[in-house]
Amino acid sequence: MSSLQDWQEANQKYLMAELAVLQRRLERYIANLEDGKKEEEDNIEKRLEEAMRIRDELAKSLPGPCTLDAIAQILRLTSFERDLLLLCAGPELDFGFASLCSKANSGSNLGGSRLPSFALASVVLPEVHWSAFTPAGPLRRWHLIEMGDGDTLISSPLRVDERVLHYLLGIDYQDERLGALEPVAVPQDLPDSYRDLACLIEEAMQRSDRPAVQLLGNDSQAKRDVAAYACAKLGLRLYAISSEDIPLVLGDREKLAWLWEREAFLSCGVLLVDCEELEGQERTHAAHSLVEGLNSHVMIAARQPLRLKRRAGLSLEVASPRPSERQMIWQKALGPLADGLDGQLEALVDQFDLGQREIQAASAQATILGKHSDLGVSGDFYDLGDRLWDACRIQARPRLEELAQRIEPAATWEDLVLPESLLQILREIGVHLRQSSKVYESWGFGSKGSRGLGISALFAGDSGTGKTMAAEVLANDLKLDLYRIDLSQVVSKYIGETEKNLRKVFDAADRGGAILLFDEADALFGKRSEVKDSHDRYANIETSYLLQRMEEYRGLAILTTNMRSALDRAFLRRIRFVVQFPFPNGAERASIWERVFPSNTPQEGLDFEKLARLNVAGGNIRNIALYAAFLAAEDRSAVKMSHLVRAARVEYAKLERPLTEADIGGWT
């Protein structure tokens, strides 16, 4: 039998012994009501003394504190309140006890209820005091007992709360009315920097009377791990509730508060209020109200600190593990496999700002894929380094569904038709990304400040000249996720909303260094205007905020525009790479035509030199080729020049341009 089972059994024996003492007192009271004989009264007194002796003997042999004494000490119950709580638990624990209550109530003209009342307690238990029954007293303040309907207050039947009853029996479980709370698991191990934070929390909770500890940063799991670890060192349990689950109605919120406060006392719990997604005035007010009103330890997980007015607090930044710590986590997670990665592990550490749980998950995923090679790319096995890289991309993949679209890059360098000088600039963008960790950290450039370390590029040029394709090529070459930012969702007419949306984009993407593509950026990054009214002032604030985040972003941010002249010059000065995509000349258009058709597409009699006479950009060429492919598929034939003529007429009509004989003469 385990030590817990030993304690539970001993605790329940002691509880029943305490209950036996109350039974003897009830019997004595009933005998007095019935005007019993002297011999019978003496017998009851002897049985009471024997019950008290047995109780005292069991108390000495208890392997730990009994739950009845524990709850009395925690909630500061008087001896009368302690006995009254046990009296209310009696009918739930012993059928014979309920019968005694019924007899005692019948003799006292209390209706014969099988449940005790305050009137019954006042004549059966010693050291009676009226304050025990007031709403401010601990029995009713913490809802240890519930009062039913009665003719008078003192005659109302009393019942022990179910959660409290199970606690008295030594059965530990979470009150079902606190279903919105979830227990937070204690991590097996933590990086040294997180252990240091846990020690600060431990010290603050020991020195101060229930401080509000605010854990700030972007890694939600890391904040929970640090909080749970600190609580475990103090012998406390951590429970979390999302700010979205905090009731907006005051009455419901007050019920949640007292339920949790009681649970915190019973289970030695600490509440973590998760404010990661806290938005809106109502939600913010509800979170503040709950945190500042709780009479228990509380922690807050947030990106920005809550401004508390009535409660002292400690704010700590939970940053990502240091690169050296991430390296150790990887080595521990991979075990002997880490030795054969030959520098690939360092690349993972440099590129992906992952936490401990995410590193462990990525390692497990890559290992599983290695055991099942049929799950690899295109059914082929790929090495551990590639599997780990892909697993890290998934773990770091930002949650940007509302503000951005993830693009699966398929284009390669062979698909990109540009002058060699521009291709060289694009390749050097990749060099800056790959070597950023060495230059900024190992060589010390990052120690001079974070300003100007962000890698940004401006792709300018007419529509269809290859700007988006170039972003795809870079993402494909660097094996990074590419996100196209939906400006219609980012830019808001409401003051402060645009900055909030931009913060979401950069914070979410930062951990994996994803490539951010701001299409048609002049809509968001236009020239800062002269301040004539409040709208101009806030528009300039948005631009300034974006400049700041661009300079701090650890990944690559690409801006595309059809009108370079529309962009703010101050903004252009802070762009590291500016690539002007030219309109393709005849030779380049011919090269694009040669590459636009997939290898599986049947072709017949296509003359790429003649097709190059169409004075359109690469994007239009792709549209024409795709349209012609559908026409050919309908004709059940290969793609021919006749199909391309029809497709070209449609594309030129969209462009509102005439298709002349000089363009298509001699095609068919």
Secondary structure, DSSP 8 states (H G I E B T S, - for coil): --HHHHHHHHHHHHHHHHHHHHHHHHHHHHHHHTT--HHHHHHHHHHHHHHHHHHHHHHHH-SS--HHHHHHHHTT--HHHHHHHHHHHHHHH-HHHHHHHHHHHHHTTSTT-SS-BHHHHHHHSSS--GGGGSTTSHHHHTTSEEE---SSTTTSBEEE-HHHHHHHTT-----GGGTT-EE----S---HHHHHHHHHHHHHHHHSSS-EEEEESS-HHHHHHHHHHHHHHTT-EEEEEEGGGS-SSHHHHHHHHHHHHHHHHHHTEEEEEE-TT--SHHHHHHHHHHHHH-SS-EEEEESS----SSS-EEEEE-----HHHHHHHHHHHHGGGGGGSTTHHHHHHHH----HHHHHHHHHHHHHHHH-GGGSGGG----HHHHHHHHHHHHH----TTTEEEE-----GGG----HHHHHHHHHHHHHHHTHHIIIIISSGGGG-STT-SEEEEEEESTTSSHHHHHHHHHHHHT--EEEE-HHHH--SSTTHHHHHHHHHHHHHHTTT-EEEETTGGGTSB------SHHHHHHHHHHHHHHHHHHH-SSEEEEEES-GGGB-HHHHHT-SEEEEE----HHHHHHHHHHHS-TTS-B-S--HHHHTTS---HHHHHHHHHHHHHHHHHHTS-B-HHHHHHHHHHHHHHTT----HHHHTT--
